[in-house]
Amino acid sequence: MCGIAGILHFKQPAADRSLIKKMTDAMAHRGPDAHNDFVEDGVMLGHRRLSIIDLSTAANQPFADHSGRYVIVFNGEIYNFLEIRQQLTEYPFSTNGDTEVLLAAYLKWGADCLPLLKGMFAFAIWDRRDKVLFVARDRMGVKPLYYFVSDHHFLFASEVRGVLASGLVPNSINKAAVREFLSFQSIGFPLSIVDHIVQLDAGSCITIQDKRITAKKYWDITQTPVAANYGDRQEVLQHIRRLMRNSVERRLISDVPIGAFLSGGIDSSAVVGLMAEISSSRPNTFTIGFHEKEFDESDYAEQIARKFNTNHSQVLLHPSVFLDELTNALDAMDMPSGDGVNTYVVSKAIRQNGLTVALSGVGGDELFAGYPFFKQYLQLRKLRSLWNISGPVRSAAAGILRLKASSKADRMQQLLKAPDCSIASFYPEFRRILSSGLMSRLTHLDSSTTALQQNLSELRGNFERFPDLGQVSIAEYLGYTQHTLLKDTDQMSMAVSLEVREPFFDHDLISYVLGIPDELKFPHTPKSLLVDALQGLLPQETVHRRKQGFLFPWAVWMKNELFEFCDQRLKRIGERDFIKGKEILAYWKRFQQGDPSVRWMELWLFVVLEYWMEKNSSN
């Protein structure tokens, strides 16, 4: 796991090596073990290394092939690199890692190597002879990549701050991205928080030659469902177990010790159970525990640790550590996020206990219908015929709700105004933090169609090929999962030099499960399809316990310990030209007075946004 950066000058000015060093220095946390750069003929490539596979200096990057023609910078892991290497017998390998295999695969197959890769990655390859730059990102968007194009140059980096550190990009705030952030607590493709810095979409690659930029999407989660026979339930369960086992096994490849986050819930317990089943050595597991029982899940984790005989460590924290670490977590945000503080604190605690690679159960809810919205959407789908004939009635009800100034009323109003019961119409409203009505009341930002809504609408025809529960999972991947969950996992873990691997984001597993009929996937009990597929692996106490998670009293803290912190930033953001200052301070006052219609997260997003803009000197 690493940080990568590059500059391709179209007009080939005198090389200034300090530019690429500034870019990689801004991402030093992503790779503390080694750093280097390549500068030649108007191209600069930089790399920061966190050593995981082939720890020798021979595997340091930028890395050149045996002929010296091609140079690569690579962030991520190719889990099946040994399998791919067996198909490259003609290449004279000099290292034992995945970087050289990836480069050799590109030499043999070009962009057609991408479908062969199983892993998480973002990489760039420079062809020194033909002057071609090739850049690609993994299917699910686990590893980030941002780029900027002008008449003079093409820049890319693993983080926005890496691009900005070049000094070649104007640091102006992207108002469309701000609207996206306030709506959904994160910023989705293709936007970034900075004007003209673009996110490379998941499953995409771009080629740059002679100033021409050619983009291609080599994998799409909404492509035709896998052709599989789902008629025999027992065969489906057996296949899910095989896919889960394969996914975990792939992610155990490493030249440093691997551990696992263990909360004691279904998803993390499934990962740890399969690790114990696969590995000949005892898994290393880590749990965050709290003295306060209302937050603590460590007893469940200890049950799992005993069952699978893991080397278990418990890190005891006080909830107040989240307050103590708040500014560190906010400083770690490359892109503003409403939900990243928890991930930072947990990652830091695990890293300080000696772990550099950890498997995580993140993603199980999205794939196996673990959220309430999955069932709610099925109920709404039963009303689709009524929805189509009751337009005037729904419009009248929406008009009544307009009289009630609350986020819940705004959300219901938007649902009632939706043209149909499609996932494209409903999903954004269920994931929205600031309703469009509240956005209009507190800001001068355009409250019309968001990028997420536009993306889902354009893919609507593709969605309809899948069962209803599969459609919800796809919407989750294109929305909250990719742009909040995965982004937070990457930026907060890499901020403390911890690599996190997520077995539930294996594309073979995802492609198969998305097409499973609703009657097999319906969660009669929590994630019953996953639990049944792993029959005998998980204890009943794990399966049927109440889902908890990190539900800390942020609303209370914002009225007490965090009052000054929030109050100062809300006053400052109220002075910005896109914010209605009087309205947001009035809304803040209503929150302080205990108005139940004002949610803490709605205000917290403004606090985080202002903190990010101040730290990054954005206008």
Secondary structure, DSSP 8 states (H G I E B T S, - for coil): -EEEEEEEESS-----HHHHHHHHHTTGGG-BSEEEEEEETTEEEEEEE---S--SGGG-SSEE-TTSSEEEEEEEEETTHHHHHTT-TTS----SSHHHHHHHHHHHHGGGGGGG--EEEEEEEEETTTTEEEEEE-TT--S--EEEE-SSEEEEESSHHHHHTTS-S---B-HHHHHHHHHHSS--TT--SBTTEEE--TTEEEEEETTEEEEEE---TTSS------S-HHHHHHHHHHHHHHHHHHTT--SS-EEEE--SSHHHHHHHHHHHHH-SS--EEEEEEESSTTT--HHHHHHHHHHTT-EEEEEEE-THHHHHTHHHHHHH-SS--SS-HHHHHHHHHHHHTT-SEEE--TTHHHHTT-SHHHHHHHHHHTTHHHHHH-HHHHHHHHHHHTTS-SHHHHHHHHHHH-SSS-HHHHHHHHH-SS-HHHHHHHBSS--S--HHHHHHHHTHHHHTTS-HHHHHHHHHIIIIIIIIIHHHHHHHHHTTT-EEE-GGG-HHHHHHHHTS-HHHH--SSTTHHHHHHTTTTS-HHHHHS--------HHHHHHTTTHHHHHHHHHHHTTSTTB-HHHHHHHHHHHHTT-TTS-HHHHHHHHHHHHHHHHTT--
